């Protein structure tokens, strides 16, 4: 089937993930994945039939109850109890787009054949994904260490016909949807509940979703920065390749090159300048935007590794005939990366707000607040307030979550990553950046109009023509809330491909 992605051991990239989502591809297990899952389950069943020793999470309790042995006849009940008891999420609901990624990444992780789940369990997760049956999951409850226990418990409840799901546009009981589809609830076997709940798919899904948006808005930061530079009558020299080759950070070089390309053919940037230098928020675009690009690139590498990993516990190794309890569910790599990503995105917003401030300051021949008849009209005075407020909130949200830890499970789980908190606040930083850049675009579009009849580059003029069809120039005061929202919608309407 053309529009199907086959789950296999091939490396899953963020580019592939974006393609699956944007093209609405269905999922199916490859024959390799199917065999891996079945072999691992058969191995575990034989091991349990011939072995009476305690194996963590398979025939024992969980967390600090790891020394409590469970009889074989209670193993299925043990797993069901685990899922129900851990469904303690609260707070806001996880966005539907992220829930869908969680399903995909959980399927991917279970497909490697080190988790011991039944084939029918994975196939049911695939049916959920393909039919847009999305479990109701909450943002709060995970410490990001024993896996994302609470969020993944809510994901897994629906397999049992418990909890709630979104389907066909409505939030409804999972049992009702199973009945509609003619499906029986999954009867969990030994280890399955633990395989479903242990894992980093909450953190990973947030990270992947944010990275897909970050790539897009990193690009827009350059485009909007170039329009602001034109509106401010800025200089082209700071983007000369010679400067950047003697300090050759990859992101810096890419940004400078892009700025030159965006401005190629501009009559505004080519005109003689009275000023010798521009403020840092213009002159240092390659250095600041570039550093954020490099940070995003690093975070991409971390998440690429994570989404191709087995992150539940214990892990089953058939070839070596061992079942090993370890800590692959610990989210520290993701927590650190998400904190780094939040800082990088916050900085893109911080420098954007400074450019907005410069544009409204009545400098370089621009009218105060970018409007004719200032005084009677406040013009763009208050959008900068809004951008400043949002930029400062991002600075507050950029405080690292990963440096925090708290003891749980009666001291057994005595160091946690707080990666889930890093994930949810990083998404907020990303959403804030969208609005800061949208406000800069409003101001930059207004400022560059004062440079007429001089024209910018063909690309920038075409971009602005499309934008002004949605957000016209401001001639006199109007409600700018709608302009901000329309600017955000305009930017969101673009699809920007991830670069490998």
C-alpha positions in Angstrom: 0.0 0.0 0.0 1.5 3.3 -1.1 0.3 5.4 1.8 1.5 3.0 4.5 4.6 3.2 6.7 5.9 -0.2 7.7 7.3 -0.4 11.3 10.7 -2.0 11.1 14.3 -1.9 12.4 15.2 0.8 9.8 16.2 4.0 11.5 13.2 6.3 12.1 14.2 9.9 11.4 12.3 13.1 12.3 12.0 13.7 8.6 10.3 10.3 8.2 8.1 11.1 11.2 7.1 14.4 9.7 6.3 12.7 6.4 4.1 10.0 8.1 2.1 12.7 9.9 1.8 15.3 7.1 0.8 12.6 4.5 -1.6 10.9 6.9 0.1 7.5 6.4 -1.3 4.4 8.0 1.0 2.1 10.0 1.6 -1.6 9.5 4.1 -4.0 11.0 6.8 -5.3 8.7 7.3 -9.1 8.7 10.6 -8.5 10.5 8.9 -6.6 13.4 6.1 -9.2 13.5 8.6 -12.1 13.9 10.6 -10.1 16.5 7.5 -9.5 18.7 6.3 -13.1 18.4 9.7 -14.7 19.2 10.2 -12.5 22.2 6.7 -13.4 23.6 7.2 -17.1 23.0 10.6 -16.9 24.8 9.0 -15.2 27.8 6.2 -17.7 28.0 8.6 -20.6 28.0 10.8 -18.9 30.5 7.9 -18.3 32.9 6.7 -21.9 32.5 10.1 -23.4 33.4 11.4 -20.8 35.9 10.2 -20.1 39.4 12.8 -17.3 40.3 11.5 -13.7 40.8 12.0 -11.5 37.7 11.3 -7.8 38.3 8.0 -6.7 37.0 7.1 -10.0 35.5 6.3 -12.1 38.6 7.1 -9.4 41.3 5.5 -6.2 42.4 6.7 -2.8 41.1 8.9 0.0 42.4 9.7 -0.5 46.1 7.4 -3.6 46.0 10.0 -5.4 43.8 10.7 -8.1 46.4 7.0 -9.2 46.6 6.7 -12.4 44.6 3.4 -12.9 42.6 2.0 -16.3 41.8 1.7 -17.4 38.1 -2.1 -17.5 38.2 -2.2 -13.7 39.2 0.3 -12.4 36.5 -2.4 -11.1 34.2 -4.3 -9.4 37.0 -1.0 -7.9 38.2 -0.5 -6.2 34.8 -4.0 -4.9 34.6 -3.8 -3.6 38.2 -0.5 -1.8 37.2 -2.2 0.0 34.4 -5.2 1.1 36.4 -3.3 2.1 39.5 -0.8 4.2 37.5 -3.5 6.2 35.6 -3.1 9.2 37.9 -2.6 11.9 35.4 -4.1 15.3 35.9 -4.0 18.8 34.5 -4.5 19.8 30.9 -5.1 17.3 28.2 -2.1 16.4 25.9 -2.7 17.8 22.4 -4.1 15.3 19.9 -1.1 15.6 17.6 1.2 14.6 20.4 -1.0 11.7 21.5 -0.8 10.4 17.9 3.0 10.5 18.0 3.0 8.8 21.4 1.1 5.8 19.8 3.5 5.7 16.9 6.6 5.8 19.1 5.3 3.2 21.5 4.6 0.9 18.6 8.1 1.5 17.3 9.8 0.7 20.6 7.8 -2.5 21.2 8.5 -3.7 17.7 12.2 -4.5 18.3 11.4 -7.7 20.2 13.0 -6.8 23.6 9.7 -6.1 25.5 7.8 -9.3 25.6 4.4 -8.0 24.5 1.8 -10.0 22.6 1.5 -9.3 18.9 -2.2 -8.6 19.4 -1.4 -5.7 21.8 0.9 -4.0 19.3 -1.7 -4.6 16.5 -4.4 -3.0 18.6 -2.2 0.1 19.1 -1.8 0.3 15.4 -5.5 0.0 14.9 -6.0 2.9 17.3 -3.5 5.0 15.3 -4.9 4.2 11.9 -8.5 4.9 13.0 -7.7 8.1 14.9 -8.8 6.6 18.2 -6.8 8.8 20.6 -6.7 8.1 24.3 -7.3 11.0 26.7 -4.0 11.7 28.4 -3.0 14.4 30.9 0.1 16.6 31.0 0.9 16.2 34.7 2.0 13.1 36.5 5.3 11.9 35.0 8.6 12.3 36.8 10.4 11.3 33.6 12.3 8.5 35.3 10.5 5.2 35.6 9.3 6.0 32.1 6.4 8.3 31.6 4.2 6.2 33.9 1.0 8.2 34.4 0.7 9.4 30.8 1.5 6.0 29.3 -1.0 4.4 31.8 -3.7 6.6 30.3 -2.6 5.6 26.8 -2.8 1.9 27.8 -6.2 2.0 29.6 -8.0 2.1 26.3 -6.5 -1.3 25.4 -8.4 -2.7 28.4 -11.6 -0.9 27.5 -11.0 1.5 30.3 -10.7 5.3 30.4 -11.7 7.7 27.6 -10.7 8.3 24.0 -11.4 10.8 21.3 -13.0 9.2 18.3 -15.2 10.5 15.5 -15.0 14.0 16.9 -16.2 13.1 20.4 -14.7 12.3 23.8 -16.3 9.0 24.9 -15.6 5.9 27.0 -13.1 3.6 25.5 -15.4 0.6 26.1 -18.0 2.2 23.9 -15.6 2.6 21.0 -14.2 -0.9 21.3 -17.8 -2.2 21.1 -18.4 0.0 18.0 -15.3 -1.4 16.3 -16.2 -5.0 17.3 -13.0 -5.4 19.4 -12.6 -7.3 22.6 -10.4 -5.7 25.4 -6.8 -6.9 25.4 -6.1 -9.4 28.2 -2.6 -8.4 29.3 -0.1 -11.2 29.8 3.0 -11.2 32.1 5.2 -8.1 31.7 2.9 -6.4 29.2 1.6 -3.7 31.5 5.1 -2.8 32.5 6.3 -2.8 28.9 3.5 -0.3 28.0 4.0 2.0 31.0 7.8 2.0 31.2 9.2 4.1 28.3 9.9 7.7 27.3 7.2 8.2 24.7 5.5 11.2 26.4 8.8 13.1 26.6 9.9 11.8 23.1 6.6 12.8 21.4 6.7 16.3 22.9 10.3 16.7 21.8 9.6 15.4 18.2 6.6 17.7 17.9 8.5 20.7 19.1 11.5 20.0 16.9 9.3 19.8 13.8 7.9 23.3 14.7 11.3 24.5 15.8 12.9 23.8 12.4 10.1 25.9 10.8 10.3 28.8 13.1 14.1 28.9 13.1 13.7 29.5 9.3 11.0 32.1 9.9 13.2 33.9 12.4 15.7 34.4 9.6 13.1 35.5 7.1 11.3 37.9 9.5 14.7 39.2 10.7 15.6 40.0 7.1 12.4 41.9 6.6 13.1 43.8 9.9 16.6 44.6 8.7 15.1 46.1 5.5 12.5 48.1 7.5 15.3 49.4 9.7 17.5 50.2 6.7 20.2 47.9 8.0 23.6 47.0 6.5 24.5 43.9 4.6 28.2 43.7 5.7 27.6 41.7 8.9 26.5 38.7 6.7 29.7 38.6 4.6 31.0 35.1 4.5 34.6 36.2 5.3 33.4 37.2 8.9 31.9 33.8 9.5 34.6 31.6 8.0 37.0 32.9 10.7 34.5 31.8 13.4 33.0 28.8 11.6 30.1 27.6 13.8 27.8 25.7 11.5 24.6 27.5 12.4 26.3 30.9 12.2 27.5 30.2 8.6 24.1 28.8 7.5 22.3 31.9 8.9 24.6 34.4 7.3 24.4 32.6 4.0 20.6 32.6 4.2 20.4 36.3 5.1 22.5 37.1 2.0 20.2 34.9 -0.2 17.0 36.5 1.3 18.3 40.0 0.6 19.8 39.3 -2.9 18.6 41.9 -5.3 17.2 44.3 -2.7 17.4 48.0 -3.6 16.9 48.9 0.1 19.9 47.1 1.5 22.0 48.3 -1.5 21.3 52.0 -1.0 24.1 54.1 0.7 23.9 54.2 4.5 24.5 57.1 6.8 25.0 54.8 9.9 28.2 52.8 10.3 26.7 50.0 12.4 23.4 48.4 13.3 22.4 47.3 16.9 23.3 43.8 17.9 19.7 42.5 17.3 20.3 43.1 13.6 24.1 42.8 13.3 24.4 39.6 15.3 21.6 37.7 13.7 24.0 35.0 12.4 25.6 34.6 15.8 22.4 34.4 17.8 20.1 32.6 15.3 23.0 30.3 14.4 23.7 29.3 18.0 20.0 28.3 18.3 20.3 26.3 15.1 23.2 24.4 16.5 21.3 23.7 19.7 18.3 22.5 17.7 20.6 20.3 15.6 22.1 18.7 18.8 18.6 18.1 20.3 17.6 16.4 17.0 20.4 13.9 17.4 19.3 13.1 20.9 15.7 12.5 19.9 16.7 10.5 16.8 18.6 8.1 19.0 15.7 7.9 21.5 12.9 7.2 19.1 14.9 4.2 17.7 15.5 2.8 21.2 14.0 0.3 23.6 13.1 2.3 26.7 11.0 -0.1 28.9 12.3 -2.4 31.6 13.3 -5.2 32.1 14.7 -5.9 28.7 14.6 -9.4 27.1 17.6 -10.7 25.1 16.7 -14.0 23.4 20.1 -14.7 21.9 21.9 -14.3 25.3 19.0 -16.0 27.1 18.8 -13.3 29.7 16.2 -10.9 31.1 17.9 -7.8 32.5 16.4 -5.1 34.8 18.1 -1.7 34.2 17.2 1.9 33.7 16.6 2.7 30.0 13.3 4.4 31.0 15.3 7.2 32.7 14.7 10.5 30.8 17.8 12.3 31.6 19.1 12.6 28.0 15.8 14.0 27.0 15.4 16.3 30.0 18.7 18.0 29.3 18.0 18.2 25.6 14.5 19.7 26.2 15.9 22.3 28.6 18.6 23.2 26.0 15.9 23.4 23.3 13.7 25.7 25.5 16.7 28.0 26.0 17.5 28.1 22.3 13.9 28.9 21.3 13.6 31.5 24.1 16.7 33.3 22.7 15.1 33.4 19.2 12.2 35.2 20.8 14.4 37.5 22.9 16.3 38.9 19.9 13.1 39.1 17.9 11.4 41.3 20.5 14.5 43.6 20.5 14.2 44.1 16.8 10.5 44.9 17.2 11.5 47.5 19.9 14.0 49.1 17.5 11.5 49.4 14.7 9.0 51.4 16.8 11.6 53.7 18.4 11.3 56.5 15.7 14.9 55.8 14.4 16.3 55.7 10.9 13.6 57.9 9.4 10.7 55.7 10.7 7.8 57.4 12.4 7.3 56.7 16.1 5.3 53.5 16.6 5.3 53.0 12.8 2.1 55.0 12.1 1.2 58.3 10.5 0.0 60.9 12.9 1.4 59.4 16.1 -0.3 60.8 19.2 -3.7 60.5 17.7 -2.7 57.0 16.8 -0.8 54.7 19.2 0.1 52.5 16.2 2.4 49.6 17.1 3.2 50.8 20.7 1.3 48.0 22.5 2.2 44.9 20.4 5.8 45.5 21.6 4.5 45.3 25.2 2.8 42.0 24.3 6.0 40.7 22.8 8.0 41.8 25.8 5.6 40.1 28.1 5.8 36.9 26.2 9.6 37.0 25.8 10.0 37.5 29.6 7.6 34.5 30.2 9.9 32.4 28.0 12.9 33.5 30.1 11.1 32.2 33.1 10.1 29.0 31.4 13.7 28.5 30.3 14.8 27.7 33.9 16.0 24.1 33.6 13.7 21.3 34.9 16.5 18.7 34.6 18.5 20.1 37.5 15.5 19.2 39.8 14.8 15.8 41.3 12.6 14.4 44.0 12.5 11.0 45.7 9.6 8.7 44.9 8.5 5.1 45.4 9.6 4.8 49.0 13.2 5.7 48.1 13.6 3.1 45.3 13.3 5.7 42.6 15.5 8.3 44.3 16.7 10.3 41.2 14.3 11.4 38.5 14.8 13.5 35.4 11.8 15.8 35.4 11.9 15.4 31.6 8.1 15.5 31.4 8.0 18.9 32.9 10.8 20.0 30.6 8.7 18.8 27.7 5.5 20.6 28.6 7.2 23.9 29.3 9.3 23.6 26.2 6.1 23.4 24.1 4.9 26.5 25.8 8.1 28.3 24.9 7.6 27.1 21.3 4.1 28.5 21.2 5.2 31.8 22.7 8.0 32.1 20.0 5.3 31.8 17.3 3.6 34.8 18.7 6.7 36.9 19.2 7.8 36.3 15.6 4.2 37.0 14.4 4.4 40.4 16.2 7.8 41.1 14.7 6.4 40.3 11.2 3.6 42.8 11.8 6.0 45.5 12.7 8.5 44.6 10.0 5.8 44.6 7.3 4.7 48.1 8.5 8.3 49.4 8.7 9.4 48.3 5.3 6.4 50.1 3.7 8.1 53.4 4.7 11.0 52.5 2.4 8.9 52.7 -0.7 9.4 53.3 -3.6 12.5 51.3 -3.0 11.9 47.5 -3.2 13.4 44.6 -1.3 14.4 41.3 -2.9 11.9 39.4 -5.1 11.5 36.7 -2.3 10.7 39.2 0.4 8.3 41.2 -1.8 6.4 38.1 -2.8 6.3 36.9 0.9 5.0 40.3 2.0 2.4 40.4 -0.7 1.0 37.1 0.6 1.1 38.3 4.1 -0.6 41.6 3.5 -3.5 39.8 1.8 -4.1 38.4 5.3 -2.9 41.3 7.5 -3.1 44.7 5.7 -1.0 47.7 6.6 -2.2 49.8 9.5 -3.3 53.3 8.4 -5.0 54.2 11.7 -5.6 52.5 15.0 -7.6 49.3 14.9 -7.9 46.2 17.2 -4.4 44.6 16.7 -5.3 41.4 18.6 -6.8 40.1 15.3 -3.7 41.0 13.4 -1.6 39.0 15.8 -3.8 36.0 15.5 -4.0 36.3 11.7 -0.2 36.6 11.6 0.2 33.4 13.7 -2.2 31.6 11.3 -0.3 32.9 8.3 3.0 31.5 9.6 1.3 28.2 10.6 -0.1 27.8 7.1 3.4 27.2 5.7 5.0 23.8 5.5 8.8 23.9 6.0 10.7 20.6 5.5 13.1 19.4 8.1 16.7 19.4 7.1 18.6 16.2 7.8 
